Amino acid sequence: MSDTIPGDHYLLIIGAMKCGTSSLYDYLAGHPQLCPAVIKEPEYFSSHQRHGVNAGAYEELWNFDARAHRYAMEASTGYTKFPVERGVPQRIHDYGIRPKFVYIVRHPLDRIVSHYNYMSRDVEFDQRIVDEHLLNTSRYFLQLSQYQGLFPAEDFLIVDFDQLKSDPGAVIGEVCRFLGLDDSYRPASYQVANRTEVQSTLERWVKRSPLGVLSRRMPETMRRSGQRLLGAVSPRRLRTLTPSEKAYIVEQLAPDMLEFQRAFGFDITRWGFGAASMVAPAKSAPAAARPGAVP
């Protein structure tokens, strides 16, 4: 039976999606003072995430041992998908806990591309690469502003995806110091989790066809063999941004990026925002391809 978890002994990695949340969670899961959730991404406080877990009480998601653990940790990226997910910070606050929050940010255009390619594997995904949901998930100030007024600024740590990728040990140390934990801990390996696997046009077509529906009833080994065969006969191409799409997204995100820098001191010039090198703005959304189409 899990021990009682004090309300201020929770660590929530709240996104952003496709910014390394799974990898950071896995790196930290072995820390003896952290108790990982029974599922990495429970989405307990979200309303529209299909992969969320059903749990009666939030505390049921951990096997918390008060003698060893300082924090109960989870990582739900749905917590920073406003306005698709509304009211998440308020629900966290009303539940009566006061967590520490870690938010990972990435070059916003790279994040959108990874998000799009990841979601295009879903048979129900039909958004364009310039659709508002993908853009909003890269509006980092918009997402963090939902938490303002409910939780103190000192309870948030912003992590740079580029640093997590290039020097994960330094990021782990930073997170541990933020939590007041032993910062000498390092995992045995730094294996990247939840990589975006690109699918070919043929693979996506088959997945959406009656054959794809039938294949979901096949054994896992047969499905994987079929995927390898399709990948061998059809090239896998990463969907990238066209110049017009890039210009449009930069124009749409620029105000949020400036607010993000002003409020949190994050240097957005590394991403090309606020610099003379910014691409020329586009006044309207380009006609972007749907999932499965070749740009």
N, C-alpha and C positions, 0 to 999 in steps of 0.2 A: 504493500500500500504506500502511495506517495505521501511524503511529508507535506505539511502546509507550506505554500510558497508565499513569502511576504510580497505585498503589492508592488514594492519598488525593487524587486529582484527578478525582473523579466528583461530579456534582451530581444528586441524585435528588429530583424533585418527587413526593412520595408520596401526594398527595390533598389534601383529601378529594374524593370524586367530587361533581361539580356545584358546585364551589367556585371555579371559575376557573382550574383547572390548565392547560387548553389555552391560554387567553388569556395567562397568565403565561409559559408555555413559548414561545409565538409572539413575545411582546414581547422575551424574552431571546435568542431564537435568532439575532438579528442582531448581538449583541455580539461583537466581533472576538476576544475571549479565551475565548469559549464555543463548543464544538463540539456542535451538536445531533445527536441520533441519527438514523439513517436512517429511523426511524419514531418518532413522538412517544411512543407508549405500547407499548413492546415486551413488557412483562409477563414479562421473562426469569425473574424469581425467583418468579413466581406459578405456581399449578398448575391453576386452574379458570377462567381468563379466555380465552374463545374467540377474542378478537381478538389474542392474543399472537403474537409472531413466533418462528419456529424459527431458532435460531442456534447454531452449534457452541460458540463461545466468546463470552463477553459482549463482549469488545473488538471483535468483528467488527461491532458495531452502529454504529461511528463511523469517519469518515474523519479521524482525529485527526492534526493537524500540531503537533508539539511546539514548533516555532519560533513559532507564533502562539497556540496554545490553552493555556489553563490548566486548564480543566475540560471533561470529557465529560458532556453533560446529557441526561437523559431524564425522562419524566413518566408513571409508571404508577400509576393510582389503585387497582389491585388490591393494592398493597403495604399498604394500610390498610383491608382488608375482612375482618379477623378477626371471627369464626371461620370464615367461608367459606374464606378463605385462611389456612391455618395454616403457621407455620414460615418465613415470608418473611424476617424479620430474621435468623434463624439461618442461612438459606441465603446471604444477603448477606454475613454475617460469615464463614461458612465458605469463601466464594469467595476471601476474602483481601483484599477491598477495604475502605477506610475512608472512605465518602463523606461529603459534606455533604448534609443533608436539609432540604428546605423542605416545610412542611405548612400548607395553607391551610384556615382554618375559616370557617364561615358560620353565621348563625342556624340552629340545628339543625332547627327545624321547616320553615323555608324550604328547607333543603337536602333534607329528606325529600320535600317536595312536588315539587321540581324533579327529584329522583331518580326518583320514581314516574312522573311524566309523561313523562320521557325513556324509561324502560324499558317503559312501556305500549305503545310502538310495536312492541315485539318480539312476534311471534306466540306465543312460548313463555312469555312473562311472565304469571304468574297470581297474584302476591302481592297481599296487601292493603296498604293504605297504612300500616297499623300493624304489619306483620309485622316480625319480629326483625331480619332482614337490613338493612332500611332504618333501623331504630332503631340497630343496632350501628354502622353507618357514621357515624352522628351522635354516637356515644359517643367523643369525641375523646381523653379520657384512656385509655380502654380500648385504643384503637388505638396511641397513643404508648407506652403501658406495655409493649407487646410488644417494643419496642426497648431498653427500660431494661436495664442490665446488660451489654449488648452493645456499645453505642456511647455515647460521652460526651455529656452534655447540651449542651455548647457547640457540638456539631456539628449542632444542630437550630435552625431558624428557623421560628417560627410567624407566619404572615401572615394578616391580617384581610381577608376577602372584601370587606367594605364599603369599606375603604380602597383595595383594588385597583380597585374599581369607581369610586370617586369621585376618586382621585388615583393612577393607575397609575404615573406617573413617580416619585412618592415611594417606592412599593414597589420599583420597579426599582433605585433608588438604595440602598435598604435591603438588598436581596439582594446587590448588587455589593459593598457594604461588608462584609457577612457573609462573602463569598468572598475579600475582599482584592483586588477588581478595580477598574478605573477606573469610578468611579460617576457620571461625567458622561454616559455613554451613554444615549440615549433612542431608541426606534424612530421611524420616519417617521410611523407612525400607530398608533392604539390601537383596532384593530378587534376586537370581541368574537368569540371563537371558540366553536364547539360550543354554540350556543344551543339550548335545548330547544324543539322545534317541537311544538306541540299538535296532536293529531289529533282529528277529530270522531268521534262514535260510529259513524257510517256508514263512515268511512274505516277504523276499526279492524275493523269487521265484515267489510268487503270484503277487507282484508288477510289475515284469518284464513280466508276462504272459498276454495273451489276457484278462483274468479276471481283471487284474490290470488296463489295459487301460479302460475297461468298468466301473470299480469302480470310476474312476476319473470324471465320469459324474453323479455320484450319489450325493444326498444331503450330506452335511458334517456330519450330525448325523448318517446316515447309514454307511458312511465310517469309522467313529470312532468306531461304534459298531463292524464292521467287524475286525478292527485292534485289538480291545480288545479280540475278540474271537480267532483270530490267535495267539495272544500273550499267551492266556491261554492254548492252545493245543500244542504250540511249544516253547521250552525254548529259552530265549534271552541270547545270549552269546557275551560278549565284546571281540572283536578281540584284542589280545595282541601280543607282540613281542616274537618270539622264541629266544633262546640264540644266534643262528647264525645270525639272523636278527639284534639283538641288537648289536652284535659285529661289524657287517658290518656298521651299521649306525654310531656308535661311531667313527670308523676309518674314515669314510667319512666326518663327521662333525668336527673332532678334529682341523684341521687347521683353520677353520672359528671361532671356539670357542676361540682359542688362540688369534686370531686377534681381536675378540670382546672384550676380557678382556684387551688386550693391548691398544686399542683405546678408550674404554669407561669405563675402570676400574671396570667392572662387575665381581664379583667373580664366576668363572665357576667351581671352585672345589666343590661347593655345588651340582653340577650336575655330579660329577665324572670325569670331564675332567681335564687333567693336574695333576692327582693324581695317586699314585701307585696302587690304587684300580681299575683303568680302566680295562675293560675286554680285553682279548686277541684279536688282530685284525683279521678280516676275509678278505681274499684277493679278493674274488669275491662275487657278489650279490647272496644271497640264492634264491632258487626257492620259492617265497612267494605265498600264496594263493590269488586268486582273490576275490572280494567282494562276500559274500554269502557262501564261503567255510569255513569249520571248520579248524582251524590251527592244 
